[in-house]
Structures are given as C-alpha cells and as structure tokens.
Amino acid sequence: MRIAITGHTGFIGSELKKYFSEKGYEITGIGRNDFKRGSGHLAGKIEGHDFLINLAGAPIIKRWTRRYSRLLWTSRIETTRQLREAIGTCSNPPKAFFSASGVDIYASGSTHTESNNELSNDFLGLLCQNWEEEALKTRISCPTYIIRTGVILGESGGALPKMSLPFKLFVGGKIGNGKQIISWMHIRDYADALHMLMQTLPEKEIFNFTTPGPVSNAEFSSVLAKALNRPNFFMVPPFALRLLFGRGAVILLTGRKVLPENLQKAGFTFQLPEISGALQNLLNQPKSKVKT
C-alpha cells in the first residue's frame, strides 16, 4: 500500500509515517517545495498512491498578527485547493482523500457530535468551514473524508510537551478558571482510527478525532501534575496569554466538548479513552497496555 502525506514533517505527520512504515506501507512525503512547483508536479507525486492524507497548515498556537492570520488561511485552503486540482488530473487517483480540519469549527459552550452541532462564526470556525468546503470538492474525483482533530497527545510533539514544561519546572497549574473543555485523543488512537477508515471507507464523510472522555482544563492539569509527580498550585492568568499570543490566545482560553459519534458508530474501539491512562502511557510512568 502506498500513502502520500502532506505536512509529513510535523508532529502528527511524523507519527503517521512511523506507524504506517512499521506496517510495511510505502510513504511519500509532500512538502512546501512540492506545492511551490504547482498542481502538475503534485499530481505526479500523488499518482498511483492508494491514499492521500492532507495535514498541511501553519501551527495554530502562535501570536496571530495580521500577516500570520493570512498564513493560517492560505497554508490550509490554498494547499488543499492545489491538492484537489492535482487529484482531478490523476489518471489513477487515490482510493480516498483524508483532509484534516479542527474541532474549532464548532461553537464553544456546547456538546457537539458530527450530527448534532453548532458551527462557530469566529476566525477559526470560518477557517475550518472554508478548509472543509475546499476539501469536499474533491469528492468528484475520489472518496473524501474530513478529520476534525482535537488536541492530539503524543510524547514527541504537539501540545503535551508544551503543557508539561511548566509542571516540570514546578510552576504548573490550570489556565484561568480551568473550566474550558479539552477534547483530546492519544496519537496511537488517532493512527489506529485513520487506519480503520482506510480499510473500511465508510459512507460517513465527517469524523471527530477525539475521545469519548473530554475533560476540563482543571482536570487535565490535575491529572498531568499527578502523572509528573509535580504540584498543581499555580494559575496561568488569561491576560498573560493574551500578551503572549494576542488573538491566538483564544485557543487556550476557550474549549469545546466534542464527541466521536461517527467513529464509535463505525466500530472503532479506543485503546486509551481516559486521560489518566493516556498521560501515564505517554509520560514514561507505568504504561497502560497498548496493543500494536
């Protein structure tokens, strides 16, 4: 099996390369230089691959200047448009196109599934909606799936190392009042779920990649402190995050309760559905047993 991955040098992309390579699959990475060379070049990279996974996009947790906000937009929507055009010219297109999105598409303050949801009209919500709209145009060429990604936890990158550092320095604690909900998923469950979708190609097109056990920031901080054997006394004031990240602080100060209804209906079984087991597994504590 041959799989092409955009964003293959990022945290999730690197983990997927390792995961699928261990299964004996051939992986082709598609990088920034490939996009610079245009849709024709991209088509040559994609041609003959069984699956295309689109993870391209500038990191969200940054200071959102006006220039960086444009980069967040173009690095997702323009790259997805190029992929759509490239797939459309392939004589042997992929069996399926998997394109990332985010749970920030949902409005904060409610519980969301793929079938019961309220979409957000803020910057990230509109970004995700336009991103998905561009990706779903690919349905004319091949089956297309949208992966609405929550906070993916892994030891090699992503949010967890950043969240762990203050606790390791004995200054960890909740953010603000700690009530914001974190909809998360262990990287191994992410890879397993994606693999299942590749094998089954279900009728549903939209999938929330989160566990059925979302937690508040306060609960996450408490469990993280316990896993690291560190105190949990401090509180990160919201104004400090706004000074650091500007408008981008909204990522850390708001939350969404998002449930994986379609994954569960498709028969996916989470290996690490609870935050305590997931953090123990990732932080070199006595490991929760994970099947390989």
Summary of the structure (lengths in Angstrom):
residues: 292
radius of gyration: 18.8
end to end distance: 18.7
largest distance: 59.4
contacts: 977
relative contact order: 0.14
helix: 46%
strand: 19%
